[in-house]
Amino acid sequence: MRTRRLIDVGAVMTAAGICFFGTVRGDDWPQWLGPQRDGVWRETGILDAFPQGGPNVVWRTKIGGGYSGPAVAKGKVYVTDRHLTKGAVNPANPFDRGTISGTERVLCLNEADGNELWSHEYPSAYSISYAAGPRTTPVINEGKVYTLGAEGNLLCFDADSGVVQWSREFKKDFGIETPLWGFSAHPLVDGNKLICLAGGQGSTVVAFDKNTGKEIWRALSAKEPGYCPPMIYTFGGRRELIVWHPESINSLNPETGDVYWSESYAIRSGLSVPTPRQLNNHLFLTSFYNGSKMLKITGSGAATIWQSKKVSEKDTHALHSIISTPFLEAGNIYGVCSYGELRCLDAASGERRWETLRATTPDEKPARWANAFLVKQGSRFFIWNEKGDLIIAKLDSDGYHEVSRAHLIKPTNEAQGRDVVWSHPAFANRKMYARNDEEIICVSLAAD
């Protein structure tokens, strides 16, 4: 285990100059789905369409493999990756599991030029399917950065120096095994707590003191924890911690872990993955086989308003998402279905308004698990698809309206016999930060 730190005086002076002379404030992207954990990019001054040849790539930095997205805060970019031990190889079939020796690494880069400021590397033998690397986006909060590795290594660092403040090991601490696809639920900071999905009897969700790593509370039991990030939404004036694991949807008191309500919902293959989304007093969930479920939240519990008619990956009714987080607004649900169909549903009934493959597959033919991430900015969406294309499009009840498209990074991973990039980008300070298994890039999206 080692931590490496570099001092970049030029970067510090540059950052100071920007802070002193800048007239427009940029926004950071310090966690999964952005500052408010809702997939909305609230900056202005963003270009309307890409210039010929695509937007300017500000920098490129070599990194290792991983599905984890970058996070950006206070002039620094944080990302995690994996490096195989010499002689070790990942299975040719990504479904296969074994013991694969290697290390996970946490990187802190200078936002201005992509140069490394510090790194921390630790041994992590993988036993998971799809073993490219870590899954979860770092969380930056009050001078600390929190990372969760695919085998359950939870670490807290000083965000500036990279010095480890505390650490936990889920498998050791809770006597659990690694989920099939690794620990993948993005941690959540709430007040003095860092809330994580761990697993096991009574410890499916655990709250730690964010400053010390001491356990505050633990709750829920499930055969497996699933892969869905914990979220906090307010319903009827009450803050509720939503935890969706493959056996049920649960609402907890964020302060104590006490259960407000629980709704049984058995998910095939443990695939509770996409982030649940709130729309007023409703909660929407989607999964690959089981499809969609819309709940109405009341003070005493949750009632199903509608749900998909079949448990199927092909004969789909509403939205059967494998990875992508849907977006809800103005009575519509936008999301990517099981074979790459970007769909719009009527939120009230779940009925389909339209679908298209233009945003996800290059030949507009269905492809299993074809994926794209949707981020709202102003009146349009920035859509990052698995081929490394960034798309500007407007989505409404009438259809998909593409404005501009640029290819920015090579898909280097493999899924279902095709090359993919399955990592959610970050949008901060009028730039986009995206990674594959070879590099992370910073792209300017400023209007000027």
N, C-alpha and C positions, 0 to 999 in steps of 0.2 A: 504494500500500500504506500503510495507516495503522493505528495502534493508539490506542484511546481508553480512558481510565481515569477512573473516578469514585470518590471516597472517601465511604463511607456510615458516618459515625461512629455513628449510631443502630443500624445493623445490627451493628457490632462490639460495642457495649455489650450489645445483646440476646443475641448469641451468647455473650458472656462470662457473662451472667446465667444462661443456660441451663446452661452448663457448671458453674457454681458451685452452683446450687440444684437442678439436675436429679437425680432419684433413679433414673431408668431410662435406660440407654444406648440410643441409636438406632443403626442400621446404615446405612452409606453404600451407594451403588450406583455404584462408580467405573469400571465398564467394561461391555462387552457381557455380558449374562446375569448381571450382579451380581458381588458380592465374590469368589466362588469360580468364576465363569464357568460356572455350571451350571444357571441358571434356577431357583434356589431362594431364596425370601425367608424368612430365618430369624428375623425379628423376631417378638415376641409382643405381646399387647395390641392385636390387630387386630380390628375389628368382625366380628360373625358374619353380619350381613345389613345391607343398606343401609337407612337411614331413609326414610320416605316423602318423595318429592321428590328422593331421591338424596343422596349424601354432599356435605359442604360443600366448595365450591371456594374455596380459600384465596386464590389470586391467578391472574390471567391477564396474560400479557405478549405483545405483538405481535411476531411474527417473520416471516421469509420462508419460501420453499419448501424442502422437503427430506424425505428418507426416514430420515435419521439419528436415532437415539434419543438422549435426554439421558443424562448421567451426573451423579452427585451425590457430592460429597466435601467434608468440612470446612466446611459451611455455604454451599457454592456449588453452582450448577447450571450445567453446561456443555452447550452445544448448538451445532450448525452449521446454517447456512441459505444461501440463494442469492437474489440480487437481480439482475434483468435490467437491462441498460443501457437508457436511455431510447430508446424506439422499437423495441427488440428484443422478439420474441415467441417463445414455444415453439410448435413445430408443432402443428396441430390434431390430427394423428394422432401419438400419442406414440411410435410405432414409427419415425417418420421421423427421419433424422439430418441435421445441417447444422452450420454454425458459428454458435453463438448467443452473442453477447457478454453478459457479465455479471460479477458478482463473487461469490465465496464469502466467508462471514463466520463467525468463531468468536465466540460470545457467552459471557460469564460473568455469571451472575445471582445476586443475593442469594437464598439459599434461603428466607429468612423472608418476603420480600414480592415477589420477582420483579423488583426493580429492577436495572437494568444496572450492573455494577461495572466491567467493561471489555469492549472488543470489538476485533477485529482483522479487517480486510477486505483482500482482495487480488483482482486480476483473475483470472478463470478463464473462458475461452471454452469453452463446452460443445460436444462433438462426438458426444454419446451419445444413445441411445434412452432414452425416459422421463427427460426432462431437468429434472425438478422441482428437484433439488438434491442435496447430498451424501448419501452412503449410510451411512457408518460412524459408530459411537458413539465419542465421545472416550474416551481412557484417562487416568486420573489416577493418578499414582504418585510418591511421595516428593517432593511439592512441585512436580511438573511435570505438564502436560497435553499429550497427544499427539493430533493430529487428522490425518485423511487425507481429502483432497478427492476428488471424483469424477473429476477429471482428473489425479490422481496427485501433488498437492501435499501432502507430509508435513511437518508443523510441530511443533516442540516449544516450549512456552511456560512461563514461570514462572507457576505456577497462581494466585498472588496478584496479581501486577502485570500479567500479560498481555504481558510483554516476551518477544519471540522469542529463544529460546536457540540454535536451529539449525533448518535446513530442508533438504529434499531435493525434487527434481523427478524422478519416476520416468521420464517419457518422455525427458527430457534425459539423465539419469544412466545409463539402461540401454538407450537407443536403441530404445524400444518404442512401440507405439501404444496408445491407450486402448481397453480392452475395450468391447464393444457396449453394455453397461449400466453402464459406468464402473468405477472401482476401488472395490470393495465389501466386501473382506475385512477385518473388524475387526482392527486390530493387537493384538499380544499382548506384554505385558511379562513377561520371565522373567529374574530376576537382574539383570545389567547390560545386558541385551539388549532391544531392541524388534524383534519379528519381524513381517515384513510379506510379503504376496504382491505381487510386482511384475510379473514376466513376462519372456519372452524366453529365449534360449539360456543356460543355466547360471545364470539369475537369477530363476527363477520364485518362489523364496522367498529373502528376504534378511534377515540379522540386522544391526542397527545398534547401536552403543554408545548407550544411552539418554541419556547425558549430553552426548555430543559430536556424534552423528549420523554418526560414522565407521563405515564398513562393517567388520563383524567377519568374516562369511562369507556366501557365496551358494551356492545349490544348485538342482538340478533344471532340466530344460528341458521346455517345453511350447509348443504353438502358441498357446494362450491360458491365462491363469492361473485362470480361473473366478472365483467370487465367495464361496468358502467360507472362513470364518475359520480360521486355524491354531489348533490345540489341543494341549495337552500332557496326556497321560494316563500312568499308571504301569501297566505290565503285567509281572507276574512280578518285581517289584522294580526294573524298569528304566524310567526316564522316557523317553517317546517323543513326539517332535513329529510330530503327524499333519497332513499336508498333502494335501488332496484337490483335484486339478485335473482338468479334463475328460478326461484320458488315463489317469490312474492314481491309486491311493491309495498314499501313501508314508509311511514311518516314518523319522524322522531323529534323529540325536543332537542335542539342542538346543544343546549347547555348541560343536559343530564343523560341523554341517550334513552330516556323513557319513550315508549312507543305510544304515539297518538292513535294511529290506525294501521292496519295491515290488510292488504288485498291479495289473496292467493292468485298466482299467475305462473303456471309452469311453462318454462321456456325450453324448447328443444335444443339439445347440445350445449346447454349453458350459455347461449349467445344473447345475454343481456349486455348490449354494447353501446348503442347510440345514446347520447345524453337526453334524458327526459326534458320536454319543453313545456313551459307554462303559457297559457293564453287565458287571461283573466282568471276565472275560478275553475279552469280546466287544466288537466295535465295530460300530455300526449306522449305515448311511448311507441317505439317501433323496433322490430327484430326480424332477422333474416327468414326464419321459417314461420314463426307465429304471426308475423305481420303487425298491424297497428291496433292500438287500444286507446280510446279517449275516455278519461275519467272526469267526473264532476266532483270537486272537492267541497265538502261541507264541514261544519264544525265537528261533526261526530265521525266522519269517515269519508269514503270515496264510493261513488256509484258509476258503473260502466254505462256510458252514453251510447257507444258503438264500438265494434271491433271487427277485425278482418274475419271473413267468412270461412277461410280454409287455412290449415297449417300446411303451407307449401312454399317452395322457393320459385316455382314456375307459374302455377295457377294462382296468380296474385290478384287481390281485390283492391286493397288500399295502398299501403306502403310497407315493403318488406326490406328494410335497410340493414346492411351488414355492418357498416362502419360509420357512414356519414351522419352527422347530426342534422336533423331537419330544422327548418326555419318557419315560424308561424307569425302571420300578420294579416290584418284586414280580412279575417275569415278564411284565409287560405293556409294550407300546409304545403311547403315546398321541400322535396327531399329526393334522394336517389334510391331507387328500388333495387331488387335483388340482382338483376342483370343489366344494371346501368341506366335504367329508364329514369330520367329526371322527370318527376311528376308534380302536378298540382292537384291537391285534394280540397274539397269543400270541408272545412273544419267542423261544420255542424253535423254532417252526415257521413263523412268519409268517402263520398262518391268522387270519382275521378273527373277532373275538369279537362286535363290534357296531359300528354307525356311526349318526351323527345329523347333521342339518343345522341343528338348533335353535341351536347356538352361533354359526353363521357367517352364514347368510342369513336375512333378515327374513321371507321367504315360505316358508322351508324347501324351496326349489327349488335344484337344482344351479346353480352359477355358476362359470365358468372363473376360476381363480386366487383364488376366495374364500378369505379368510385370517383366521387368528386366532393370537395368541401365547399360549402356556401358561406360567404361572409357578406353582410349587408353594409353598404356605404352610401349614405345619402338616399337617392331614389333608385339605386341600382345595386347589383350584386357583383362581387369579385368571386369567380368560381375557379378553384384550383383542381384540375383533374389529374388522374393517375398517370397520364402520359407526359406530365410536366408542362402542360399548357395553362396559362392564366387567361381567363375569359372575363370580359366585362359584358354584362347582360342585364336587361330589365325583365323582371318576372311579374306577371299579373294574372288575373283571372282568364284572360284571353290567350295567353301563351308565353312562349320563350322568345325573347327578342335580343339576339346577339348584336352587340355593338362593336366589339373589337376582341382580337385574340393574339397571343404571342407565346411562342414556345421558349421556355426559359431554362429547363434543366432536363438532363437525360434520366429516363426511368431505368434504374439499375437493379431493382429487386425482381423477383419472379413470383407470379401467381397464376395458376391455371394455364400454364404454358405461354404466358405473355409477360413482357417487361412492364413493371409498374413502379410508381413512387407513391407510397401510402403514408405520408407525413403531413400533418396540418401546418400550414405556414403561419407566420406572425406578421401583423401589419402595424408598424410603428414609425412615427416621425416621417410620414409620407414615403415610406419604403416598405418593401416586402422582403421577408427573410424565409428562405425555403431550403430544404436539404434532401439529399438522396443518400446512398450508402458510400459515396465518395467525396462529396463536398457540400458545404453550405454556402449559399449565395445571398447577397444583398442587392436588391433591385430598386432603383429610384422610381417612384410613382407620382412625384410632385408635378403639378401643372406647369411649372416653369422649367 
